[in-house]
Amino acid sequence: MDLAQLQRAFQKHVLDGDDAIAVAVSRTEAVESAARLAVYADAYRLRLIEALAHNYPRLQQLLGDAAFGSIAREYLLAHPSASASVRWFGDRLAEFLAAACPDPPVLAELAHWEWAIAAAFDAADAEPLAEQALSSIEPAQWATLRLPLHPSVQLLRMNTNAPAIFKSLAADDEPPTPATLPTPHHWCVWREALTPRYRSVPEDEAAALQTLLAAGTFEALCDSLCEWHAAADVPARAVILLKGWIRDSMIVADRAISVGQASA
């Protein structure tokens, strides 16, 4: 083998277990070629399992090292790493757990929750909108106004008490018993400055946030609120929500005003 062939063969061995490279690896009296190669293949997998634990510390904490390690190895077989950065290894773990370990469902939802928290921390920076900036909007512009959300904002629908388990584990407290909720709860996850935030949101706010996430107008946002409020009460509710989002740094200043003006 030339160097390029050797490198490709070594990669195939580490990633896929292909043994073609064995003929190019010398053995010693003490150590067989296969054992020497296994050092690198095993180290690669152990590093990925370590990375998965780093990305999902509360899930590992809940399961314990042995059970988490077993799941991690199964996940690695089903979804080999496809990113140059280990930070993004495990992006399909929630999906994998929902299929492979549906009982209890809290495992998949805890993985989904942890990934959302980490994604909020890693999201791009954006300048929050100041409340006084709204005073420059003309009344005729409000209907077509679009208010972009911070890149970190995510809306989650949770069927279990995974958020409560996450919070307890993060505080090194005894977590509550995993449970399925009588009705699903909506949660908003975002980052304020450098700190990930989350809170439960009522159904009307969840619908309004979903409208903004889909780049809907302020008029569309108000229309979504009509399912829960009388038409006469919608403007007041919309203002309350908007002020809360601005207070929590969830609305982005960039283009928030200009888009509305251009559409008017």
C-alpha positions in Angstrom: 0.0 0.0 0.0 1.1 3.6 -0.6 0.5 6.2 2.0 -2.9 7.3 0.7 -4.1 3.7 0.4 -2.8 3.0 3.9 -4.7 6.0 5.4 -7.9 5.0 3.7 -7.6 1.4 4.8 -6.9 2.5 8.4 -9.9 4.8 8.3 -12.2 2.0 7.1 -10.9 -0.2 9.8 -11.6 2.3 12.6 -15.0 3.3 11.2 -16.3 0.1 9.7 -14.1 -2.7 11.1 -12.7 -3.5 7.7 -9.6 -5.8 8.1 -7.9 -5.1 4.8 -5.2 -3.0 6.6 -4.2 -6.0 8.7 -1.8 -7.3 6.0 0.1 -4.0 6.2 0.5 -4.0 10.0 3.4 -6.0 11.4 3.0 -8.2 14.4 5.3 -8.7 17.4 5.8 -11.8 19.5 3.8 -10.1 22.3 1.0 -8.4 20.4 -1.0 -9.6 17.3 -1.7 -7.2 14.5 -5.4 -7.2 15.3 -4.8 -6.3 18.9 -2.6 -3.4 17.9 -5.3 -2.1 15.5 -8.0 -2.5 18.1 -6.3 0.0 20.3 -7.1 2.7 17.8 -10.6 1.5 16.9 -11.6 1.1 20.5 -10.1 4.5 21.4 -12.2 6.1 18.6 -15.4 4.7 19.9 -14.6 5.4 23.5 -13.9 9.0 22.6 -17.3 9.3 20.9 -19.1 7.8 23.9 -17.3 10.3 26.1 -18.4 13.1 23.7 -22.0 11.8 23.9 -21.9 11.9 27.7 -20.6 15.5 27.5 -23.5 16.5 25.3 -26.0 14.6 27.5 -24.7 14.9 31.1 -28.2 14.7 32.7 -29.3 11.7 30.7 -26.1 9.9 31.8 -26.7 11.0 35.4 -30.2 9.6 35.3 -29.2 6.3 33.6 -25.9 5.7 35.3 -22.6 5.1 33.5 -23.2 1.4 32.5 -26.7 1.9 31.0 -25.7 5.1 29.3 -22.6 3.4 27.8 -24.7 0.6 26.5 -27.1 3.0 24.8 -24.2 5.1 23.5 -22.6 2.1 21.8 -25.9 1.1 20.2 -26.4 4.7 19.0 -22.9 4.8 17.5 -23.7 1.7 15.5 -27.0 3.1 14.3 -25.8 6.6 13.7 -22.0 6.9 13.1 -20.5 10.4 13.6 -21.0 12.5 10.5 -19.6 15.8 11.8 -16.0 17.0 12.1 -16.9 18.3 15.6 -17.9 16.0 18.4 -20.1 18.9 19.7 -22.7 17.8 17.1 -22.4 14.1 17.8 -25.7 12.9 19.2 -28.1 15.1 17.2 -30.4 12.1 16.6 -30.2 10.6 20.1 -33.7 11.7 21.0 -35.1 10.1 17.8 -33.1 6.9 18.5 -34.3 6.6 22.0 -37.9 7.2 21.0 -37.6 4.1 18.7 -35.2 1.9 20.7 -36.3 2.7 24.2 -39.9 4.0 24.1 -40.6 2.9 27.7 -40.1 5.1 29.6 -40.7 7.9 27.1 -39.0 10.4 29.4 -35.6 9.2 28.1 -36.2 10.5 24.6 -37.7 13.7 25.9 -34.8 14.3 28.3 -32.4 13.9 25.4 -34.5 16.3 23.3 -34.6 18.8 26.1 -30.8 18.6 26.8 -30.1 19.1 23.1 -32.3 22.1 23.0 -30.6 23.7 26.0 -27.2 23.1 24.4 -28.4 24.4 21.1 -29.7 27.6 22.7 -26.3 28.2 24.3 -24.5 27.7 20.9 -26.9 29.7 18.8 -25.8 32.8 17.0 -25.7 36.2 18.7 -28.2 38.8 17.9 -29.0 42.2 19.4 -32.2 42.2 21.4 -34.9 44.7 20.6 -35.4 47.5 23.0 -39.1 48.2 24.0 -38.8 51.9 23.1 -38.1 51.0 19.5 -41.7 50.0 19.1 -42.8 53.6 19.6 -41.4 54.4 16.1 -43.9 52.0 14.4 -46.8 53.7 12.8 -50.3 52.3 13.6 -50.8 51.3 9.9 -47.5 49.3 9.9 -48.5 46.9 12.8 -50.5 44.5 10.7 -47.6 43.6 8.3 -44.9 43.9 10.9 -42.6 40.9 11.4 -40.7 40.5 14.6 -37.9 38.0 14.2 -37.1 35.8 17.2 -33.6 35.4 18.6 -31.8 32.5 16.9 -31.8 30.5 20.2 -35.6 30.5 20.6 -37.1 27.0 20.4 -40.6 25.8 21.2 -40.9 22.3 22.7 -43.9 20.2 23.4 -43.2 17.8 26.3 -45.4 14.8 27.3 -43.3 13.9 30.3 -41.8 15.6 33.3 -38.3 15.6 31.6 -37.8 19.4 32.3 -38.3 18.8 36.1 -35.9 15.9 36.0 -33.4 18.0 34.2 -33.7 20.8 36.7 -33.3 18.5 39.7 -30.3 16.7 38.2 -28.6 20.0 37.3 -29.0 21.1 41.0 -27.7 17.7 42.2 -31.1 17.0 43.8 -33.0 13.8 43.8 -35.0 13.8 40.6 -38.8 13.1 40.6 -40.0 9.8 39.4 -40.3 9.8 35.6 -43.9 10.3 34.6 -46.1 11.0 31.6 -48.2 14.1 32.0 -52.0 14.1 31.8 -51.8 16.7 29.1 -48.7 17.9 27.1 -47.0 21.1 28.2 -45.4 23.7 25.9 -42.0 25.0 26.8 -39.9 27.9 25.4 -36.1 27.5 25.4 -33.8 30.5 24.5 -30.6 32.2 25.6 -30.5 35.6 27.4 -27.0 37.1 27.1 -24.8 34.0 27.8 -27.4 32.0 29.9 -29.8 29.5 28.5 -33.4 30.1 29.8 -36.6 28.1 29.7 -40.1 28.4 31.0 -43.5 26.7 30.5 -45.8 28.7 28.2 -49.6 28.5 27.9 -51.2 27.3 24.7 -52.0 30.7 23.4 -48.5 31.9 23.8 -47.1 28.8 22.2 -49.3 29.4 19.1 -48.2 33.0 19.0 -44.5 32.0 19.2 -45.0 29.4 16.5 -46.4 32.1 14.3 -43.2 34.2 14.8 -41.0 31.2 14.3 -42.7 30.7 10.9 -42.0 34.4 10.1 -45.7 35.3 10.4 -46.9 38.9 10.7 -48.2 40.6 13.8 -51.7 40.3 12.2 -51.2 36.5 11.9 -50.1 36.4 15.5 -53.3 38.2 16.6 -55.3 35.8 14.4 -53.7 32.8 16.3 -54.8 34.3 19.6 -58.4 34.4 18.5 -58.7 30.7 19.2 -58.4 31.4 23.0 -59.6 35.0 23.3 -62.5 37.2 22.2 -61.5 39.5 19.3 -61.8 42.6 21.6 -59.3 41.1 24.1 -56.7 40.0 21.5 -54.8 43.3 21.2 -54.2 43.6 24.9 -53.0 40.0 25.1 -50.7 40.5 22.2 -49.2 43.5 23.8 -48.6 41.6 27.1 -46.9 38.8 25.2 -44.8 41.2 23.1 -43.6 43.1 26.2 -42.7 39.9 27.9 -40.7 38.6 24.9 -38.8 41.9 24.7 -38.1 41.8 28.4 -36.7 38.3 28.1 -34.5 39.4 25.1 -36.4 37.0 22.7 -37.1 39.6 20.0 -34.2 40.6 17.7 -33.5 44.2 16.9 -32.0 43.6 13.5 -34.6 44.1 10.8 -37.5 44.0 13.3 -38.6 47.6 12.5 -37.4 47.9 8.9 -39.2 44.8 7.6 -42.5 46.1 9.0 -41.9 49.5 7.4 -41.0 48.0 4.0 -44.2 45.9 4.1 -46.5 48.8 5.0 
